[in-house]
Amino acid sequence: MPPRETLDVDVLIVGAGPAGLAAAYHLRRLTQNANAGDVSIAVLEKGKEVGAHIISGAVMDPRGVAELMPDWKERGAPIERPVEEDRLLFLTRNSQWKFPITPPPLRNHGNVIISLNKFIRWLGTQVEQSGVDVFPGFAGADLLMEADRLVGVRTGDKGVDKQGKPKANYEPGMDVRAKITILAEGARGSLTKQLIRKLRLDHGRNPQVYAVGVKEVWDVPKQKNARGWVIHTMGWPVRNEEFGGGFIYNMAGGKVSIGLVIGLHYPDPLVDSHRRFQEFKTHPYVRDLLEGGSLYSYGAKAIPEGGYWAMPQYYFDGGMIVGDSAGFLNSMRLKGVHIAFKSGMLAAQSAFEALEANDFSARRLRRFQDLVEESWIKEELWRVRNFHQGFDHGLVPGLFHTALQMATRGRGLRNRYSNVAGHERMKKLGDYYGPGSPPVNGFTFDRKLTFDKLTDVYNSGTEHDEDQPCHLIVTPPDICHTRCTAEYGNPCQYFCPAAVYEMVDRGDGQRRLQINASNCVHCKTCDIMDPYEAINWVTPEGGGGPGYELL
């Protein structure tokens, strides 16, 4: 059996998203400007290529990238369109009402519509050209710890069969040891989750809460997307007891980005975000925008919505956490890309100073928090620190709290609103629906405007090696066909937007859970929303997962 190799670097970054790439690029620039010698920087990316797992709306505030790379436009950064018009609509099942005034947080003058997927592919090229080593197809599988100090990451083994036995092409994962490790895995990162729990980095914080965004890109007749429209919707099909809404952004070349976001703290155990999104497209207003078009691509992702009070301590002995992994997102503005860029830059500054001092302790890396608190990140997140919690009791109370918070610079009724983890809000079937069977949703997919999960997964470009250990660990495994069936009706069948979880007949009149792991689009919804916290999402073999295009 081949030996496990070790790679020693100065700084290791796990995740080639906006925060991770910004950290790599800015750190390289700092070392070059200071003539700091040969500082080795490595980026691990679990996707088959940089950008393959990247998905967002996205309307980007250019502030972050302009600070990272002032000549970003001249370098050919891909922009779909500048925003020309904002619309905010309230939907009922068959009609809509346009808000006469767009609230300030949703005004996008000066912002740009992008495909974050395309943008990150471009940025990855810039980072590599700066002299950073980027390793796509390598998943960070395990933390390398010495006591409570992070000293690197072990990448996942390749060539292991379903039973965990080496195949002919077996390659053991590599130990990448680093003076500083920056975790930039995105929302609900698997290594970040382990580290937060091990070091209790969330002690005294609110629980992080999430939403799931389900999105398609469509080809439509060009006359239907002639302007840079940014449309956001409230109301149907999101219920008053739920948090979320729809978005429609006009891209270049006749493409339209359309999606629905639903908060992962709903009480109904049968909520199906994918089905709701398909229903959203049947609204007359939305249907008209897509009429004559065709589906181009699909994806889904979790979004950290908890705000300032839910952010963990994002520095520790040996490293830092940036971007969505740490919750750097403004949920009122529906934006996080610019903050991700800035968080990566500030982490890079902290890493550079730590390298100069040859001190990688939490005391030294606390400098990252100080820089964040002194920057516009703190100013922006402080103003919305209680936003998401204000919607804990539904739409109408949420709008009241939002108005009050906007008038009091984010305070509202008190300085800190508390919350609970989203999965704790899910009610049992009997408690939500009462006695008897829940109503049957008779919605059907026409495969022209609306699509089932498997069709959408096909359009996500998702691929995994079928002969590998399942990366979705259910513990205990029998909870699904015993307690969960009776108490919650197996909500994993519904909350997963990729048909990964399926209850099938096991041949004796009972049902069992079948996990279709190869469908997984890496959104982490199951890890977040399972009512028993019985599902643990771990990284599959590097290079597997979605192959997103224009998302």
Secondary structure, 3 states (H helix, E strand, C coil): CCCCCEEEEEEEEECCCHHHHHHHHHHHHHHHHCCCCCCCEEEEECCCCCCCCCCCCCEECCHHHHHHCCCCCCCCCCCCEECCEEEEEEECCCCEEECCCCCHHHCCCCCEECCHHHHHHHHHHHHHHCCCEEEECCCEEEEEEECCEEEEEEECCEEECCCCCEEEEEECCCEEEEEEEEECCCCCCHHHHHHHHHHCCCCCCCCCCEEEEEEEEEECCHHHHCCCEEEEEEECCCCCCCCEEEEEEECCCCEEEEEEEEECCCCCCCCCHHHHHHHHCCCHHHHHHHCCCEEEEEEEEEEECCCHHHCCCCEECCEEECHHHHCCCECCCCECHHHHHHHHHHHHHHHHHHHHHCCCCHHHHCHHHHHHHHCHHHHHHHCCCCCHHHHCCCHHHHHHHHHHHHHCCCCCCCCCCCCCCHHHHCCCHHHHHCCCCCCCCCCCCCCCCCCCHHHHHHCCCCECCCCCCCCEEECCHHHHHHHHHHHCCCCHHHHCCCCCEEEEECCCCCEEEEECHHHCCCCCHHHHHCCCCCEEECCCCCCCECCCCCC
